[in-house]
Amino acid sequence: QQQVKQSPQSLIVQKGGISIINCAYENTAFDYFPWYQQFPGKGPALLIAIRPDVSEKKEGRFTISFNKSAKQFSLHIMDSQPGDSATYFCAASGLSGGGADGLTFGKGTHLIIQP
Amino acid sequence: ETGVTQSPTHLIKTRGQQVTLRCSSQSGHNTVSWYQQALGQGPQFIFQYYREEENGRGNFPPRFSGLQFPNYSSELNVNALELDDSALYLCASSLGRSPLRGTEAFFGQGTRLTVV
């Protein structure tokens, strides 16, 4: 049962363009939404995260937009660079029955920035 | 440099065998979580340890077990290995009992397990 749906599966963007990746979640108990970047052979690295009390958060070229009513959130990468080429994962976390927060990840988006 | 180190980096095991993977958490972090990442998929939460006790578990069978030591390092043990256990196993450390609530979780580079 996939609780976080991510799209697109792959994305090609020209250098300098805007990369947009979307996620939707089902579990209304989720209250923490991070985005991770993963390069081949490496573990995921946290890019930016948001809580549902704000609709947007910006850090440098990375922006998360959050729509609580629609249960959707998205990552925007402005001025995309070839070094941004990686796999991006959205994730969500909230209190489980046991109280421990495990992250639920989307399936990932393979982003390629063309020079 | 995240400070989370995992060993070994690669491992090949035969179906039915047992395996132990190790993780050293970042200095000062008292919580460790383990994830399984199949090829082309997102990581899946296996379980979490806080101060040497398991305090959360994902949808994985009991043959996946773990330990956390007084220095907060951790082990993941998998018994009776199956072909589908082939994956990248990731360890993440953080500070706090609910490690992902507003605090950053640092991932290691993972252990690539191949079951043949």
gemmi code that builds the backbone of each chain (N, CA, C; Angstrom):
import gemmi

chains = {
    "A": [
        ("GLN", (0.853, -1.190, 0.000), (0.000, 0.000, 0.000), (0.895, 1.248, 0.000)),
        ("GLN", (0.807, 1.989, -1.101), (1.649, 3.153, -1.242), (0.930, 4.342, -0.653)),
        ("GLN", (1.488, 4.942, 0.370), (0.834, 6.052, 1.032), (1.305, 7.390, 0.516)),
        ("VAL", (2.418, 7.429, -0.211), (2.917, 8.652, -0.817), (3.166, 8.373, -2.293)),
        ("LYS", (2.411, 9.088, -3.135), (2.524, 8.887, -4.579), (3.322, 10.037, -5.183)),
        ("GLN", (4.347, 9.711, -5.931), (5.258, 10.715, -6.477), (5.234, 10.671, -7.995)),
        ("SER", (5.282, 11.865, -8.607), (5.330, 11.955, -10.063), (6.103, 13.202, -10.479)),
        ("PRO", (6.732, 13.202, -11.667), (6.828, 12.063, -12.582), (7.898, 11.078, -12.142)),
        ("GLN", (7.967, 9.960, -12.799), (8.982, 8.963, -12.498), (10.349, 9.433, -12.978)),
        ("SER", (10.366, 10.147, -14.110), (11.600, 10.715, -14.631), (11.295, 12.073, -15.247)),
        ("LEU", (12.331, 12.915, -15.281), (12.135, 14.297, -15.712), (13.425, 14.816, -16.342)),
        ("ILE", (13.292, 15.422, -17.500), (14.440, 16.040, -18.166), (14.162, 17.531, -18.294)),
        ("VAL", (15.090, 18.347, -17.796), (14.933, 19.794, -17.791), (16.204, 20.426, -18.354)),
        ("GLN", (16.031, 21.470, -19.084), (17.182, 22.197, -19.611), (17.832, 23.014, -18.498)),
        ("LYS", (19.133, 23.190, -18.619), (19.872, 24.010, -17.656), (19.247, 25.386, -17.568)),
        ("GLY", (19.052, 25.844, -16.320), (18.435, 27.145, -16.106), (16.922, 27.103, -15.962)),
        ("GLY", (16.337, 25.972, -16.280), (14.886, 25.834, -16.197), (14.413, 25.497, -14.783)),
        ("ILE", (13.113, 25.320, -14.651), (12.504, 24.975, -13.353), (12.114, 23.498, -13.364)),
        ("SER", (12.577, 22.772, -12.367), (12.196, 21.369, -12.215), (11.084, 21.295, -11.172)),
        ("ILE", (10.021, 20.576, -11.503), (8.878, 20.460, -10.588), (8.549, 18.988, -10.385)),
        ("ILE", (8.528, 18.577, -9.132), (8.188, 17.197, -8.764), (7.028, 17.243, -7.772)),
        ("ASN", (6.061, 16.377, -7.979), (4.833, 16.414, -7.191), (4.646, 15.152, -6.354)),
        ("CYS", (4.030, 15.340, -5.199), (3.693, 14.214, -4.341), (2.316, 14.393, -3.734)),
        ("ALA", (1.651, 13.273, -3.513), (0.344, 13.269, -2.866), (0.354, 12.214, -1.774)),
        ("TYR", (-0.302, 12.512, -0.688), (-0.321, 11.558, 0.417), (-1.757, 11.262, 0.820)),
        ("GLU", (-1.922, 10.160, 1.557), (-3.262, 9.724, 1.951), (-3.497, 9.847, 3.458)),
        ("ASN", (-2.449, 9.623, 4.214), (-2.591, 9.556, 5.662), (-2.633, 10.961, 6.271)),
        ("THR", (-3.775, 11.351, 6.832), (-3.916, 12.693, 7.383), (-3.134, 12.874, 8.682)),
        ("ALA", (-2.572, 11.795, 9.209), (-1.738, 11.903, 10.412), (-0.319, 12.381, 10.078)),
        ("PHE", (0.028, 12.389, 8.804), (1.353, 12.871, 8.436), (1.466, 14.356, 8.763)),
        ("ASP", (2.582, 14.754, 9.360), (2.739, 16.170, 9.690), (4.162, 16.674, 9.490)),
        ("TYR", (4.933, 15.948, 8.722), (6.305, 16.361, 8.433), (6.631, 15.833, 7.049)),
        ("PHE", (7.060, 16.743, 6.142), (7.202, 16.377, 4.743), (8.575, 16.823, 4.243)),
        ("PRO", (9.536, 15.913, 4.219), (10.871, 16.256, 3.716), (11.066, 15.804, 2.280)),
        ("TRP", (12.038, 16.407, 1.645), (12.505, 15.983, 0.327), (13.968, 15.578, 0.465)),
        ("TYR", (14.296, 14.447, -0.172), (15.659, 13.950, -0.143), (16.220, 13.866, -1.560)),
        ("GLN", (17.531, 14.066, -1.636), (18.265, 13.950, -2.896), (19.235, 12.785, -2.766)),
        ("GLN", (19.259, 11.931, -3.771), (20.154, 10.782, -3.708), (20.943, 10.652, -5.000)),
        ("PHE", (22.272, 10.600, -4.847), (23.159, 10.351, -5.980), (23.493, 8.861, -6.001)),
        ("PRO", (23.847, 8.337, -7.177), (24.171, 6.903, -7.280), (25.249, 6.489, -6.288)),
        ("GLY", (24.995, 5.397, -5.579), (25.971, 4.883, -4.620), (26.024, 5.619, -3.302)),
        ("LYS", (25.123, 6.560, -3.107), (25.107, 7.344, -1.861), (23.773, 7.171, -1.141)),
        ("GLY", (23.780, 7.524, 0.140), (22.524, 7.534, 0.875), (21.760, 8.827, 0.603)),
        ("PRO", (20.484, 8.863, 0.902), (19.687, 10.085, 0.698), (20.179, 11.207, 1.593)),
        ("ALA", (20.132, 12.420, 1.069), (20.513, 13.607, 1.830), (19.319, 14.557, 1.877)),
        ("LEU", (19.016, 15.060, 3.062), (17.876, 15.962, 3.221), (18.132, 17.289, 2.517)),
        ("LEU", (17.158, 17.676, 1.688), (17.236, 18.947, 0.977), (16.495, 20.053, 1.723)),
        ("ILE", (15.239, 19.783, 1.995), (14.346, 20.781, 2.566), (13.138, 20.035, 3.119)),
        ("ALA", (12.509, 20.603, 4.149), (11.349, 19.945, 4.752), (10.325, 21.000, 5.150)),
        ("ILE", (9.072, 20.579, 5.251), (8.003, 21.509, 5.596), (7.014, 20.846, 6.540)),
        ("ARG", (6.362, 21.655, 7.353), (5.265, 21.198, 8.199), (3.967, 21.784, 7.649)),
        ("PRO", (2.810, 21.182, 7.945), (1.554, 21.620, 7.334), (1.024, 22.960, 7.813)),
        ("ASP", (1.702, 23.611, 8.753), (1.219, 24.911, 9.206), (1.664, 26.056, 8.291)),
        ("VAL", (2.494, 25.743, 7.281), (2.884, 26.750, 6.297), (2.612, 26.207, 4.898)),
        ("SER", (2.401, 27.104, 3.944), (2.061, 26.671, 2.588), (3.272, 26.669, 1.665)),
        ("GLU", (4.350, 27.308, 2.089), (5.527, 27.357, 1.241), (6.771, 27.579, 2.081)),
        ("LYS", (7.854, 26.939, 1.647), (9.140, 27.130, 2.306), (10.214, 27.164, 1.235)),
        ("LYS", (11.098, 28.148, 1.345), (12.129, 28.321, 0.332), (13.501, 28.299, 0.979)),
        ("GLU", (14.412, 27.536, 0.377), (15.802, 27.523, 0.814), (16.676, 27.543, -0.435)),
        ("GLY", (17.247, 28.715, -0.708), (18.071, 28.848, -1.897), (17.245, 28.642, -3.154)),
        ("ARG", (17.688, 27.716, -3.995), (16.967, 27.450, -5.240), (15.826, 26.449, -5.056)),
        ("PHE", (15.674, 25.907, -3.863), (14.678, 24.866, -3.611), (13.477, 25.437, -2.844)),
        ("THR", (12.276, 25.128, -3.342), (11.041, 25.582, -2.712), (10.086, 24.414, -2.587)),
        ("ILE", (9.473, 24.274, -1.400), (8.376, 23.321, -1.230), (7.073, 24.120, -1.196)),
        ("SER", (6.101, 23.671, -1.991), (4.745, 24.195, -1.907), (3.867, 23.116, -1.303)),
        ("PHE", (3.005, 23.497, -0.362), (2.205, 22.516, 0.370), (0.735, 22.908, 0.331)),
        ("ASN", (-0.114, 21.955, -0.042), (-1.555, 22.170, -0.088), (-2.214, 21.142, 0.828)),
        ("LYS", (-2.537, 21.576, 2.045), (-3.059, 20.645, 3.041), (-4.419, 20.071, 2.647)),
        ("SER", (-5.288, 20.889, 2.106), (-6.640, 20.422, 1.772), (-6.606, 19.378, 0.659)),
        ("ALA", (-5.681, 19.568, -0.271), (-5.562, 18.610, -1.375), (-4.639, 17.457, -1.018)),
        ("LYS", (-3.948, 17.542, 0.109), (-2.977, 16.535, 0.536), (-1.915, 16.336, -0.539)),
        ("GLN", (-1.369, 17.460, -0.970), (-0.338, 17.425, -1.996), (0.794, 18.380, -1.620)),
        ("PHE", (1.995, 18.035, -2.065), (3.113, 18.941, -1.906), (4.084, 18.732, -3.063)),
        ("SER", (4.839, 19.777, -3.349), (5.707, 19.716, -4.518), (7.042, 20.390, -4.242)),
        ("LEU", (8.034, 19.964, -5.004), (9.373, 20.535, -4.938), (9.632, 21.278, -6.239)),
        ("HIS", (10.074, 22.527, -6.102), (10.475, 23.313, -7.249), (11.967, 23.594, -7.135)),
        ("ILE", (12.706, 23.295, -8.199), (14.128, 23.619, -8.252), (14.283, 24.705, -9.307)),
        ("MET", (14.618, 25.889, -8.849), (14.789, 27.009, -9.754), (16.193, 26.997, -10.348)),
        ("ASP", (16.336, 27.578, -11.549), (17.650, 27.672, -12.188), (18.386, 26.327, -12.099)),
        ("SER", (17.744, 25.285, -12.570), (18.289, 23.924, -12.458), (19.663, 23.817, -13.120)),
        ("GLN", (20.560, 23.116, -12.456), (21.941, 22.961, -12.902), (22.265, 21.478, -13.132)),
        ("PRO", (23.242, 21.199, -13.996), (23.606, 19.795, -14.221), (23.949, 19.050, -12.933)),
        ("GLY", (24.510, 19.742, -11.961), (24.825, 19.126, -10.668), (23.601, 18.720, -9.875)),
        ("ASP", (22.418, 19.176, -10.289), (21.172, 18.788, -9.623), (20.669, 17.434, -10.120)),
        ("SER", (21.306, 16.909, -11.158), (20.897, 15.614, -11.713), (21.067, 14.537, -10.651)),
        ("ALA", (19.972, 13.927, -10.255), (19.957, 12.965, -9.161), (18.558, 12.375, -9.080)),
        ("THR", (18.363, 11.490, -8.118), (17.021, 10.985, -7.840), (16.480, 11.712, -6.616)),
        ("TYR", (15.273, 12.193, -6.714), (14.648, 12.951, -5.636), (13.477, 12.156, -5.057)),
        ("PHE", (13.419, 12.130, -3.746), (12.348, 11.417, -3.052), (11.587, 12.389, -2.162)),
        ("CYS", (10.266, 12.342, -2.254), (9.466, 12.990, -1.235), (9.200, 11.962, -0.148)),
        ("ALA", (8.888, 12.433, 1.032), (8.619, 11.541, 2.150), (7.644, 12.216, 3.093)),
        ("ALA", (7.107, 11.424, 3.985), (6.169, 11.941, 4.978), (6.324, 11.157, 6.259)),
        ("SER", (6.007, 11.812, 7.354), (6.145, 11.188, 8.658), (5.057, 11.680, 9.593)),
        ("GLY", (4.645, 10.812, 10.493), (3.658, 11.194, 11.493), (3.637, 10.152, 12.572)),
        ("LEU", (2.892, 10.368, 13.609), (2.844, 9.434, 14.714), (2.186, 8.136, 14.282)),
        ("SER", (2.876, 7.028, 14.503), (2.281, 5.721, 14.249), (1.685, 5.231, 15.559)),
        ("GLY", (1.093, 4.053, 15.532), (0.507, 3.519, 16.745), (1.513, 3.357, 17.855)),
        ("GLY", (2.755, 3.050, 17.483), (3.775, 2.858, 18.499), (4.449, 4.139, 18.915)),
        ("GLY", (4.166, 5.226, 18.205), (4.747, 6.502, 18.581), (6.038, 6.840, 17.886)),
        ("ALA", (6.622, 5.901, 17.160), (7.888, 6.181, 16.495), (7.621, 6.654, 15.078)),
        ("ASP", (8.380, 7.615, 14.638), (8.201, 8.167, 13.308), (9.139, 7.519, 12.319)),
        ("GLY", (8.588, 6.683, 11.454), (9.355, 6.214, 10.320), (8.951, 7.049, 9.131)),
        ("LEU", (9.883, 7.292, 8.241), (9.570, 8.023, 7.021), (8.925, 7.092, 5.995)),
        ("THR", (7.840, 7.577, 5.364), (7.242, 6.888, 4.224), (7.672, 7.630, 2.975)),
        ("PHE", (8.391, 6.942, 2.096), (8.952, 7.570, 0.912), (8.088, 7.331, -0.321)),
        ("GLY", (8.142, 8.293, -1.265), (7.630, 8.052, -2.597), (8.607, 7.186, -3.371)),
        ("LYS", (8.257, 6.845, -4.604), (9.092, 5.941, -5.389), (10.262, 6.633, -6.062)),
        ("GLY", (10.287, 7.961, -6.027), (11.431, 8.680, -6.558), (11.225, 9.242, -7.951)),
        ("THR", (11.941, 10.311, -8.226), (11.962, 10.936, -9.555), (13.396, 11.071, -10.001)),
        ("HIS", (13.694, 10.475, -11.153), (15.048, 10.558, -11.708), (15.116, 11.834, -12.546)),
        ("LEU", (15.858, 12.815, -12.059), (15.960, 14.128, -12.704), (17.269, 14.249, -13.469)),
        ("ILE", (17.145, 14.646, -14.722), (18.327, 14.914, -15.560), (18.257, 16.348, -16.029)),
        ("ILE", (19.326, 17.090, -15.758), (19.432, 18.467, -16.222), (20.400, 18.494, -17.407)),
        ("GLN", (19.870, 18.871, -18.549), (20.690, 18.889, -19.759), (21.419, 20.221, -19.900)),
        ("PRO", (22.726, 20.174, -20.192), (23.521, 21.411, -20.297), (23.050, 22.320, -21.438)),
    ],
    "B": [
        ("GLU", (29.742, 15.440, 4.451), (30.082, 14.323, 5.359), (29.039, 14.231, 6.464)),
        ("THR", (28.237, 13.132, 6.457), (27.141, 13.035, 7.403), (27.572, 12.488, 8.741)),
        ("GLY", (28.649, 11.730, 8.791), (29.086, 11.156, 10.039), (28.481, 9.806, 10.329)),
        ("VAL", (27.521, 9.357, 9.553), (26.934, 8.030, 9.732), (27.701, 7.052, 8.841)),
        ("THR", (28.276, 6.044, 9.434), (29.045, 5.077, 8.661), (28.424, 3.695, 8.767)),
        ("GLN", (28.424, 2.994, 7.650), (27.849, 1.649, 7.604), (28.900, 0.673, 7.078)),
        ("SER", (28.812, -0.549, 7.578), (29.718, -1.587, 7.087), (29.014, -2.933, 7.045)),
        ("PRO", (29.380, -3.790, 6.093), (30.279, -3.489, 4.968), (29.546, -2.658, 3.918)),
        ("THR", (30.244, -2.249, 2.863), (29.587, -1.488, 1.801), (28.889, -2.421, 0.820)),
        ("HIS", (29.456, -3.584, 0.618), (28.851, -4.585, -0.262), (28.955, -5.956, 0.393)),
        ("LEU", (27.977, -6.797, 0.083), (27.947, -8.122, 0.693), (27.158, -9.063, -0.208)),
        ("ILE", (27.684, -10.269, -0.396), (26.959, -11.294, -1.142), (26.721, -12.480, -0.225)),
        ("LYS", (25.469, -12.903, -0.144), (25.090, -14.025, 0.709), (24.251, -15.017, -0.091)),
        ("THR", (24.192, -16.229, 0.432), (23.402, -17.274, -0.198), (22.037, -17.368, 0.476)),
        ("ARG", (21.032, -17.664, -0.296), (19.672, -17.838, 0.247), (19.688, -18.793, 1.432)),
        ("GLY", (18.986, -18.410, 2.506), (18.927, -19.214, 3.710), (19.950, -18.816, 4.769)),
        ("GLN", (20.989, -18.091, 4.369), (21.998, -17.655, 5.334), (21.486, -16.497, 6.177)),
        ("GLN", (22.319, -16.115, 7.133), (22.030, -14.992, 8.011), (23.063, -13.888, 7.753)),
        ("VAL", (22.662, -12.638, 7.972), (23.578, -11.531, 7.736), (23.432, -10.485, 8.845)),
        ("THR", (24.546, -9.837, 9.158), (24.538, -8.736, 10.128), (25.160, -7.514, 9.485)),
        ("LEU", (24.430, -6.425, 9.514), (24.907, -5.154, 8.991), (25.098, -4.189, 10.157)),
        ("ARG", (26.086, -3.299, 10.027), (26.448, -2.433, 11.139), (26.355, -0.961, 10.779)),
        ("CYS", (26.063, -0.162, 11.802), (25.894, 1.275, 11.598), (26.449, 2.021, 12.802)),
        ("SER", (27.280, 3.005, 12.528), (27.738, 3.916, 13.584), (27.036, 5.243, 13.384)),
        ("SER", (26.294, 5.659, 14.384), (25.506, 6.880, 14.244), (26.386, 8.115, 14.385)),
        ("GLN", (25.834, 9.232, 13.961), (26.552, 10.489, 14.092), (26.727, 10.826, 15.560)),
        ("SER", (27.849, 11.443, 15.884), (28.154, 11.788, 17.262), (27.009, 12.577, 17.896)),
        ("GLY", (26.569, 12.100, 19.069), (25.504, 12.798, 19.784), (24.106, 12.337, 19.448)),
        ("HIS", (23.967, 11.541, 18.394), (22.639, 11.051, 18.016), (22.312, 9.772, 18.769)),
        ("ASN", (21.098, 9.715, 19.332), (20.727, 8.560, 20.144), (19.673, 7.673, 19.496)),
        ("THR", (19.286, 7.992, 18.288), (18.233, 7.243, 17.603), (18.720, 6.766, 16.250)),
        ("VAL", (18.463, 5.510, 15.973), (18.872, 4.921, 14.694), (17.670, 4.250, 14.045)),
        ("SER", (17.493, 4.504, 12.766), (16.444, 3.843, 11.988), (17.091, 3.089, 10.836)),
        ("TRP", (16.484, 2.012, 10.448), (16.965, 1.217, 9.318), (15.912, 1.203, 8.218)),
        ("TYR", (16.400, 1.268, 6.985), (15.533, 1.261, 5.816), (16.063, 0.266, 4.791)),
        ("GLN", (15.137, -0.304, 4.022), (15.485, -1.172, 2.896), (15.103, -0.446, 1.611)),
        ("GLN", (16.051, -0.330, 0.681), (15.766, 0.321, -0.590), (16.027, -0.659, -1.730)),
        ("ALA", (14.956, -1.164, -2.305), (15.083, -2.032, -3.473), (15.450, -1.181, -4.683)),
        ("LEU", (16.002, -1.819, -5.675), (16.461, -1.099, -6.869), (15.312, -0.343, -7.523)),
        ("GLY", (15.497, 0.952, -7.733), (14.488, 1.758, -8.400), (13.308, 2.138, -7.530)),
        ("GLN", (13.411, 1.895, -6.229), (12.318, 2.207, -5.311), (12.772, 3.177, -4.224)),
        ("GLY", (11.820, 3.722, -3.511), (12.146, 4.540, -2.358), (12.459, 3.672, -1.150)),
        ("PRO", (13.201, 4.199, -0.186), (13.490, 3.427, 1.029), (12.209, 3.065, 1.784)),
        ("GLN", (12.223, 1.887, 2.396), (11.099, 1.444, 3.227), (11.579, 1.265, 4.663)),
        ("PHE", (10.813, 1.807, 5.586), (11.158, 1.792, 7.004), (11.079, 0.380, 7.567)),
        ("ILE", (12.185, -0.065, 8.177), (12.211, -1.392, 8.797), (11.883, -1.257, 10.285)),
        ("PHE", (12.734, -0.554, 11.018), (12.479, -0.296, 12.432), (13.394, 0.812, 12.934)),
        ("GLN", (13.126, 1.210, 14.165), (13.863, 2.302, 14.792), (14.261, 1.905, 16.206)),
        ("TYR", (15.433, 2.301, 16.605), (15.902, 2.072, 17.965), (16.196, 3.398, 18.638)),
        ("TYR", (15.728, 3.497, 19.871), (15.975, 4.674, 20.689), (16.478, 4.192, 22.039)),
        ("ARG", (17.663, 4.634, 22.401), (18.269, 4.254, 23.683), (18.185, 2.748, 23.913)),
        ("GLU", (18.607, 2.018, 22.928), (18.789, 0.561, 22.972), (17.491, -0.239, 22.911)),
        ("GLU", (16.364, 0.414, 22.668), (15.098, -0.318, 22.573), (14.404, -0.022, 21.245)),
        ("GLU", (13.797, -1.053, 20.674), (13.018, -0.856, 19.466), (11.742, -0.117, 19.838)),
        ("ASN", (11.478, 0.988, 19.176), (10.266, 1.742, 19.516), (9.438, 2.082, 18.288)),
        ("GLY", (9.630, 1.353, 17.220), (8.809, 1.534, 16.031), (9.244, 0.528, 14.988)),
        ("ARG", (8.286, 0.016, 14.237), (8.597, -1.013, 13.260), (7.695, -0.871, 12.051)),
        ("GLY", (8.257, -1.073, 10.873), (7.477, -1.081, 9.644), (6.967, -2.477, 9.352)),
        ("ASN", (6.516, -2.685, 8.128), (5.892, -3.950, 7.742), (6.947, -4.969, 7.286)),
        ("PHE", (7.763, -5.387, 8.210), (8.804, -6.387, 7.920), (8.652, -7.561, 8.877)),
        ("PRO", (8.944, -8.779, 8.395), (8.759, -9.973, 9.234), (9.779, -10.031, 10.364)),
        ("PRO", (9.517, -10.890, 11.356), (10.397, -10.987, 12.541), (11.815, -11.429, 12.229)),
        ("ARG", (12.049, -12.014, 11.041), (13.426, -12.427, 10.740), (14.334, -11.217, 10.527)),
        ("PHE", (13.734, -10.038, 10.459), (14.501, -8.790, 10.486), (14.537, -8.330, 11.946)),
        ("SER", (15.713, -8.295, 12.516), (15.827, -7.879, 13.905), (17.016, -6.946, 14.051)),
        ("GLY", (17.106, -6.312, 15.209), (18.195, -5.362, 15.379), (18.642, -5.227, 16.814)),
        ("LEU", (19.678, -4.454, 16.960), (20.209, -4.125, 18.279), (20.729, -2.703, 18.234)),
        ("GLN", (20.670, -2.048, 19.391), (21.387, -0.795, 19.538), (22.237, -0.898, 20.789)),
        ("PHE", (23.446, -0.410, 20.712), (24.410, -0.547, 21.799), (24.486, 0.744, 22.619)),
        ("PRO", (25.099, 0.679, 23.802), (25.182, 1.876, 24.654), (25.824, 3.079, 23.974)),
        ("ASN", (26.693, 2.846, 22.986), (27.281, 3.992, 22.272), (26.405, 4.432, 21.103)),
        ("TYR", (25.189, 3.871, 21.032), (24.156, 4.191, 20.032), (24.437, 3.626, 18.646)),
        ("SER", (25.537, 2.888, 18.472), (25.701, 2.193, 17.208), (24.641, 1.094, 17.127)),
        ("SER", (24.476, 0.527, 15.951), (23.358, -0.398, 15.769), (23.716, -1.515, 14.800)),
        ("GLU", (23.013, -2.600, 14.918), (23.110, -3.726, 13.982), (21.742, -4.063, 13.438)),
        ("LEU", (21.727, -4.493, 12.188), (20.539, -5.065, 11.568), (20.871, -6.516, 11.252)),
        ("ASN", (20.059, -7.423, 11.728), (20.233, -8.844, 11.459), (19.068, -9.353, 10.621)),
        ("VAL", (19.412, -10.118, 9.605), (18.371, -10.743, 8.787), (18.651, -12.238, 8.738)),
        ("ASN", (17.684, -13.028, 9.186), (17.809, -14.480, 9.162), (17.112, -15.057, 7.943)),
        ("ALA", (17.490, -16.290, 7.603), (16.828, -17.028, 6.521), (16.666, -16.159, 5.280)),
        ("LEU", (17.774, -15.675, 4.774), (17.756, -14.739, 3.650), (16.995, -15.282, 2.453)),
        ("GLU", (16.236, -14.379, 1.838), (15.495, -14.703, 0.624), (16.038, -13.835, -0.515)),
        ("LEU", (15.785, -14.283, -1.740), (16.284, -13.540, -2.901), (15.768, -12.092, -2.887)),
        ("ASP", (14.526, -11.912, -2.444), (13.918, -10.571, -2.416), (14.531, -9.650, -1.365)),
        ("ASP", (15.398, -10.188, -0.525), (16.081, -9.344, 0.456), (17.218, -8.565, -0.179)),
        ("SER", (17.543, -8.875, -1.413), (18.588, -8.134, -2.122), (18.166, -6.678, -2.245)),
        ("ALA", (18.981, -5.780, -1.700), (18.612, -4.361, -1.662), (19.763, -3.558, -1.064)),
        ("LEU", (19.575, -2.251, -1.065), (20.475, -1.342, -0.346), (19.869, -1.116, 1.036)),
        ("TYR", (20.614, -1.385, 2.074), (20.132, -1.188, 3.431), (20.746, 0.087, 3.996)),
        ("LEU", (19.874, 0.984, 4.390), (20.283, 2.307, 4.839), (20.036, 2.471, 6.333)),
        ("CYS", (20.975, 3.115, 6.964), (20.846, 3.463, 8.372), (20.745, 4.983, 8.460)),
        ("ALA", (19.871, 5.473, 9.316), (19.741, 6.908, 9.530), (19.809, 7.197, 11.020)),
        ("SER", (20.561, 8.202, 11.401), (20.620, 8.560, 12.814), (20.080, 9.970, 13.014)),
        ("SER", (19.548, 10.194, 14.193), (19.019, 11.510, 14.526), (18.985, 11.648, 16.042)),
        ("LEU", (18.589, 12.821, 16.482), (18.554, 13.099, 17.907), (17.112, 13.155, 18.375)),
        ("GLY", (16.764, 12.342, 19.353), (15.424, 12.435, 19.888), (14.615, 11.195, 19.647)),
        ("ARG", (13.634, 10.984, 20.490), (12.799, 9.782, 20.428), (11.939, 9.753, 19.169)),
        ("SER", (11.453, 10.894, 18.761), (10.744, 11.011, 17.487), (11.693, 11.721, 16.540)),
        ("PRO", (12.571, 10.963, 15.947), (13.737, 11.583, 15.324), (13.444, 12.452, 14.129)),
        ("LEU", (12.316, 12.232, 13.515), (12.087, 12.938, 12.268), (11.123, 14.099, 12.442)),
        ("ARG", (10.832, 14.425, 13.689), (9.933, 15.547, 13.932), (10.754, 16.808, 14.082)),
        ("GLY", (11.021, 17.423, 12.986), (11.705, 18.705, 13.051), (13.194, 18.601, 13.219)),
        ("THR", (13.713, 17.388, 13.266), (15.164, 17.253, 13.368), (15.640, 16.458, 12.169)),
        ("GLU", (16.812, 16.786, 11.708), (17.316, 16.183, 10.506), (17.795, 14.768, 10.764)),
        ("ALA", (17.418, 13.866, 9.880), (17.901, 12.491, 9.929), (19.021, 12.348, 8.916)),
        ("PHE", (20.173, 11.902, 9.369), (21.333, 11.730, 8.500), (21.445, 10.265, 8.080)),
        ("PHE", (21.527, 10.049, 6.793), (21.654, 8.696, 6.265), (23.113, 8.345, 5.998)),
        ("GLY", (23.428, 7.083, 6.203), (24.714, 6.560, 5.779), (24.683, 6.246, 4.288)),
        ("GLN", (25.806, 5.728, 3.782), (25.888, 5.447, 2.348), (25.251, 4.110, 1.987)),
        ("GLY", (24.940, 3.325, 3.014), (24.225, 2.084, 2.770), (25.124, 0.872, 2.611)),
        ("THR", (24.529, -0.290, 2.777), (25.163, -1.580, 2.497), (24.375, -2.250, 1.385)),
        ("ARG", (25.067, -2.573, 0.307), (24.420, -3.259, -0.809), (24.490, -4.758, -0.564)),
        ("LEU", (23.325, -5.369, -0.298), (23.245, -6.809, -0.038), (22.698, -7.513, -1.272)),
        ("THR", (23.421, -8.510, -1.723), (22.960, -9.348, -2.824), (22.795, -10.767, -2.307)),
        ("VAL", (21.604, -11.326, -2.502), (21.321, -12.697, -2.085), (21.218, -13.552, -3.340)),
        ("VAL", (22.041, -14.608, -3.384), (22.052, -15.463, -4.574), (21.598, -16.880, -4.237)),
    ],
}
model = gemmi.Model(1)
for chain_id, residues in chains.items():
    chain = gemmi.Chain(chain_id)
    for i, (resn, *xyz) in enumerate(residues, 1):
        res = gemmi.Residue()
        res.name, res.seqid = resn, gemmi.SeqId(i, " ")
        for name, pos in zip(("N", "CA", "C"), xyz):
            atom = gemmi.Atom()
            atom.name, atom.element = name, gemmi.Element(name[0])
            atom.pos, atom.b_iso = gemmi.Position(*pos), 0.0
            res.add_atom(atom)
        chain.add_residue(res)
    model.add_chain(chain)
structure = gemmi.Structure()
structure.add_model(model)
structure.setup_entities()
